[in-house]
Amino acid sequence: MKLSSRERFLIGVLFTLIIWAVALEVFIWPCRAGYQKSRELMESRKQEAAGMEFYLSHYDELEQKLNEWENLRNKEDFFYRNIDDTFMDRNLQAMAVRAGVSICRMSIGEAVLADFPYDTEMDDPEDSGKEAPGNGPAGGTVMESVITMEIECPDAKGVMTFSDEIYREQKSVLVSFLDVEAVYESGEGGQGTYQGMKGIMEVRYYYEEIG
């Protein structure tokens, strides 16, 4: 059967469409999906790298703040006095808001006697015949409360700002543990979307019980 030129043209177009459909299905779309996934992974790695650079750039600053904290420890007005769980909760919540950090969950441990040497010159109670004072600068008993928080924020800068807010208090509160990492939400095709930073921060309050 002899085909007309028009029929041959239409058959040629049909074969071309079939070839393109196969190419799209087998080669082009998978490659495009792989490219998109690689692009998203690259963006994720950039976010992680930016976070690490921020941590590293502020490491010396945080170390200096901790040293300042140690130096301030011997001042009489350094210690909080007669505070409770409500005060610590509200104090941390206020600092978190200023830093752009959300506290998802907070656990405040039972206050215990702090193993916290206070450097000051005191008379030997055996020599003076008086009762030994407490271990705090104002003669009270220094207590320790450990607060564990689950926090989240858009980026590493929020975590560092929160830590900075705590040390800016220049009072007897410090960050004792920090484990925060980038979070990704899995999408179609196993593609991960950056969701921000999330993790655990532990803070310790020291305060004097007086009276």
C-alpha positions in Angstrom: 0.0 0.0 0.0 1.5 3.3 -1.1 1.2 6.1 1.4 0.7 9.7 0.3 3.2 12.4 1.2 0.7 13.8 3.7 0.3 10.4 5.4 4.1 9.9 5.5 4.5 13.3 7.1 1.9 12.6 9.8 3.5 9.2 10.6 6.9 11.0 10.8 5.4 13.5 13.2 3.9 10.7 15.3 7.2 8.8 15.5 8.9 12.1 16.5 6.4 12.6 19.3 6.8 9.0 20.5 10.6 9.4 20.6 10.3 12.7 22.6 7.8 11.2 25.0 10.2 8.2 25.7 13.2 10.6 26.1 11.2 12.8 28.5 10.1 9.8 30.6 13.5 8.0 30.6 16.1 10.7 30.5 15.0 14.3 30.8 12.5 14.3 33.7 14.6 12.0 35.9 17.6 14.3 35.2 15.5 17.4 35.9 14.3 15.9 39.2 17.9 15.0 40.1 19.0 18.5 39.3 16.3 20.0 41.5 17.2 17.6 44.3 20.9 18.5 44.0 20.0 22.2 44.0 18.0 21.9 47.2 20.7 19.9 48.8 23.2 22.6 47.8 21.0 25.2 49.4 20.7 23.1 52.6 24.5 22.7 52.8 24.8 26.5 52.3 22.5 27.0 55.3 24.5 24.5 57.4 27.8 26.1 56.4 26.4 29.6 57.2 25.4 28.3 60.6 28.8 26.7 61.3 30.5 29.9 60.2 28.4 31.9 62.6 29.2 29.5 65.5 32.9 29.7 64.7 32.9 33.5 64.3 31.3 33.9 67.8 33.3 31.2 69.6 35.9 33.6 71.0 33.2 36.0 72.0 31.3 33.4 73.9 34.4 32.2 75.6 35.2 35.7 76.7 31.6 36.1 78.1 32.1 32.9 80.1 35.4 34.3 81.5 33.6 37.5 82.4 30.9 35.5 84.1 33.6 33.8 86.2 35.1 37.2 87.1 31.7 38.6 88.1 30.9 35.7 90.3 32.6 37.3 93.3 30.5 40.4 93.3 27.8 40.7 95.9 25.1 41.9 93.4 25.9 39.1 90.9 23.6 36.4 92.5 19.9 36.4 92.1 18.2 36.3 95.5 15.1 34.3 96.5 13.9 33.7 93.0 11.4 30.9 92.0 10.4 28.8 89.0 8.0 31.5 87.7 10.8 34.1 87.7 13.2 31.8 85.7 10.4 30.8 83.3 9.4 34.4 82.5 13.1 35.6 82.4 14.0 33.0 79.8 10.8 33.5 77.8 11.5 37.3 77.6 15.1 36.7 76.4 14.0 34.1 73.9 11.5 36.6 72.4 14.2 39.2 72.0 16.4 36.7 70.3 13.6 35.5 67.9 13.7 32.0 69.5 10.7 29.9 70.3 10.7 27.7 73.5 8.7 24.7 72.6 9.1 23.0 75.9 10.7 23.8 79.3 11.6 21.6 82.2 12.8 23.2 85.5 14.6 20.8 87.8 14.3 20.8 91.6 16.6 23.4 93.2 19.6 21.8 95.0 22.4 23.1 97.1 25.1 24.4 94.7 28.6 23.1 94.7 29.7 26.6 93.9 32.8 28.0 95.8 32.6 31.6 96.5 36.0 33.3 96.8 36.0 35.7 99.7 37.9 36.3 102.8 35.9 35.1 105.9 36.9 34.8 109.5 37.4 31.3 110.8 34.1 30.6 112.7 36.1 28.6 115.3 38.2 31.7 116.0 35.4 34.1 116.2 32.9 31.9 118.0 30.2 32.7 115.5 28.1 30.4 113.3 29.6 29.8 109.9 27.8 31.9 107.2 26.3 30.5 104.1 28.3 30.0 100.9 26.9 33.1 99.2 28.3 36.6 99.1 25.4 38.0 101.2 25.7 35.1 103.7 22.8 33.2 102.2 22.8 29.6 100.8 23.5 29.4 97.1 21.1 27.1 95.3 21.2 25.7 91.7 18.3 25.1 89.3 18.8 23.4 86.0 16.4 24.4 83.2 16.2 22.2 80.0 14.5 23.8 77.0 13.6 22.5 73.5 14.1 25.5 71.3 13.6 26.3 67.6 14.5 29.3 65.4 15.0 30.2 61.8 18.8 30.0 61.8 21.9 29.7 63.9 22.0 33.4 64.5 18.9 33.1 66.7 20.6 30.5 68.9 23.7 32.6 69.4 21.6 35.7 70.1 19.7 33.8 72.7 23.0 32.8 74.4 24.2 36.4 74.2 21.0 37.6 75.8 21.6 35.2 78.7 25.2 36.3 79.3 24.2 40.0 78.8 22.2 39.7 82.1 25.6 39.7 83.9 23.9 37.7 86.6 24.2 34.2 88.0 22.8 32.3 85.0 24.7 30.5 82.3 24.3 28.2 79.3 25.6 24.8 80.4 24.7 22.6 77.4 23.7 23.3 73.8 22.8 20.8 71.1 21.0 22.5 68.1 21.0 21.4 64.5 19.4 22.2 61.2 16.1 20.5 60.5 14.8 19.3 57.1 11.4 18.2 56.0 11.2 15.4 53.5 9.2 16.1 50.4 8.4 14.3 47.2 11.2 12.3 45.8 13.1 12.4 49.0 13.8 16.1 48.6 14.6 17.9 51.9 13.4 21.4 52.6 15.3 23.5 55.2 13.0 24.2 58.2 15.3 26.0 60.6 17.3 25.1 63.7 15.9 23.0 66.5 17.4 21.3 69.6 18.1 21.4 73.3 19.6 24.2 75.5 20.3 23.7 79.1 20.6 26.7 81.4 21.7 26.9 85.1 20.5 29.5 87.5 22.4 30.1 90.8 20.7 32.2 93.5 20.9 32.9 97.2 18.3 31.9 99.6 18.2 34.6 102.3 16.1 34.9 105.4 
